[in-house]
Amino acid sequence: MKKQGYAEATIKLNYTVLKVLMDRGANLVDSEIVKEVIARQSWSQNRRRIVITSYSKFLEFQGLTWNPTRSKVTRKIPFISIEQELDDLIELYADKKKESS
């Protein structure tokens, strides 16, 4: 993967994912067993997508293919502060700045 330009963090993530699959009973050369292991996990859809992508890259490296399971990622709604919380934060910062002067 390094020769293909992947970052060190990506390589470590893929290694970790494959190790977790094996620790949970997956035989990495049998994609049907891997599908069963993935199906049994209570992972979020995003985590499931990461595992599927990592396993797909492993199979690509081995010259194998598979029909991956579906994974629908749901986007989380970001936390948005209400105006009063922002005003309080600004006021707190301004007070601390005055104290340090």
C-alpha positions as CSV (number, residue, x, y, z in Angstrom):
1,M,0.0,0.0,0.0
2,K,2.9,2.3,0.7
3,K,4.0,1.9,-3.0
4,Q,0.5,3.0,-4.0
5,G,0.9,6.2,-2.1
6,Y,-1.3,5.5,0.9
7,A,-0.6,7.3,4.1
8,E,0.9,5.5,7.1
9,A,-2.3,6.0,9.1
10,T,-4.3,4.4,6.4
11,I,-2.0,1.4,6.3
12,K,-2.2,1.0,10.1
13,L,-6.0,1.3,10.0
14,N,-6.3,-1.4,7.3
15,Y,-4.0,-3.7,9.3
16,T,-6.0,-3.1,12.5
17,V,-9.3,-3.8,10.7
18,L,-8.0,-7.1,9.2
19,K,-6.7,-8.1,12.7
20,V,-10.1,-7.4,14.3
21,L,-11.8,-9.5,11.6
22,M,-9.5,-12.4,12.3
23,D,-9.8,-12.0,16.0
24,R,-13.6,-12.3,15.6
25,G,-13.4,-15.5,13.6
26,A,-13.0,-14.4,10.0
27,N,-11.0,-16.4,7.5
28,L,-9.7,-13.6,5.3
29,V,-9.5,-15.9,2.2
30,D,-13.2,-16.8,2.5
31,S,-15.3,-13.8,1.8
32,E,-18.5,-15.5,2.8
33,I,-17.2,-16.0,6.4
34,V,-16.0,-12.4,6.4
35,K,-19.5,-11.3,5.4
36,E,-21.0,-13.4,8.3
37,V,-18.5,-11.9,10.8
38,I,-19.3,-8.3,9.6
39,A,-23.0,-9.0,9.8
40,R,-22.7,-10.2,13.5
41,Q,-21.0,-7.0,14.6
42,S,-22.9,-4.1,16.2
43,W,-20.8,-1.5,14.4
44,S,-22.1,1.8,13.1
45,Q,-22.7,2.0,9.4
46,N,-19.7,4.2,9.0
47,R,-17.4,1.7,10.8
48,R,-18.9,-1.1,8.7
49,R,-18.1,0.8,5.5
50,I,-14.5,1.2,6.7
51,V,-14.2,-2.5,7.4
52,I,-15.7,-3.4,3.9
53,T,-13.3,-1.0,2.2
54,S,-10.3,-2.3,4.1
55,Y,-11.2,-5.9,3.3
56,S,-11.8,-5.0,-0.3
57,K,-8.3,-3.5,-0.5
58,F,-6.8,-6.7,1.0
59,L,-8.6,-8.8,-1.6
60,E,-7.4,-6.5,-4.4
61,F,-3.8,-7.0,-3.1
62,Q,-4.3,-10.8,-3.1
63,G,-5.8,-10.7,-6.7
64,L,-9.2,-11.8,-5.4
65,T,-12.7,-10.2,-5.6
66,W,-15.9,-10.4,-3.7
67,N,-19.4,-9.0,-3.7
68,P,-19.3,-6.7,-0.6
69,T,-22.3,-6.3,1.7
70,R,-24.2,-3.1,1.4
71,S,-23.5,-0.3,3.9
72,K,-25.6,2.8,4.0
73,V,-23.8,5.6,5.9
74,T,-26.1,8.0,7.6
75,R,-24.8,11.5,8.1
76,K,-24.9,12.7,11.7
77,I,-26.3,16.2,12.4
78,P,-23.5,18.4,13.7
79,F,-23.9,20.1,17.1
80,I,-24.8,23.7,16.6
81,S,-24.6,26.0,19.6
82,I,-27.5,28.3,20.4
83,E,-26.8,32.0,20.3
84,Q,-26.8,32.4,24.1
85,E,-24.1,29.7,24.4
86,L,-21.9,31.6,21.9
87,D,-22.5,34.9,23.7
88,D,-21.5,33.3,27.0
89,L,-18.3,31.9,25.4
90,I,-17.3,35.2,23.9
91,E,-18.0,37.0,27.2
92,L,-15.9,34.4,29.1
93,Y,-13.0,34.8,26.7
94,A,-13.2,38.6,26.9
95,D,-13.1,38.5,30.8
96,K,-10.1,36.2,30.8
97,K,-8.3,38.4,28.3
98,K,-8.9,41.5,30.6
99,E,-7.6,39.5,33.6
100,S,-4.3,38.7,31.8
101,S,-3.7,42.3,30.7
